[in-house]
Amino acid sequence: MLFSKPLETDTKGETIFMVVKQFCEEKNIPMGNIIVCATDGAPSMIGRHRGFIAHLIRAVPKVFSIHCVIHRQDLIVKHLTPNLHQSLQIVITTTNKIKNNSLNDRIFQHLCENNDEDYKRLLLHTEVRWLSKVEFLEKYDSTLAEMVKMIRIDVGYLANILEKLNLVNKQL
C-alpha cells in the first residue's frame, strides 16, 4: 500500500486520482512507477470513463489493474450459507467471551497448559483447535458451549476454506 488519506469532498474517480497524483508530486514519485493497482470493483474505481483507473491509465498507459483478492474473500464470507454464517458468528461470540475478559483469558490459558496444548493463548487469528476446549465454556456459559458443540463440523469446513485462502494471500 502506498499511503492512506481521507477524501475530503467526494469519492469520485477523479477526486481519488487527484489525491494520488498530489501525493506522488509531494513525494517526488514519478507516476510511471505505478505498475499495478488493485481495486474493490466500485464504480468510482473502475468506471470506464470517469473512474480512478480510467484517469490512472491516461497518466500511466501501461498500468495493470486487478480486482483485489482479499476484497473478493470478504464478499464470499458475507454471502455464506445462513448455516455457515451463523456458525461463524458463534465462533466470534466465543472468541470475544474469552478475549474480552482477562479472567476468562487466564482461565483458558491455564486449561490449555493443563492439557499440554501447543498453544497456551487464544489469539484473534488462530486455528480452531481451541474449540475442543468446550469444557471451559461449560463452566462459564453452558448455552454457548452447546452451540459450539453443534457447529464443530461447520467450523472445521470453514477453517479448511480459510486456510487455503490464507495460503493464497501469503503467496501474493
Protein Blocks (a to p, Z undefined) as FASTA:
>chain_A
ZZdcddfkbmcfklmmmmmmmmmmmnopafklpmbdcdehiaklmgmklgmklmmmmmmm
mbccdddfklmmmmmmmmgcfklmmmmmmmmmmmmmmmmpmklmmmmmmmmmmnopablb
dcfbdcfklmmmmmmmmmmommlmmmmmmmmmmmmmmmmmmmmmmmmmmmZZ
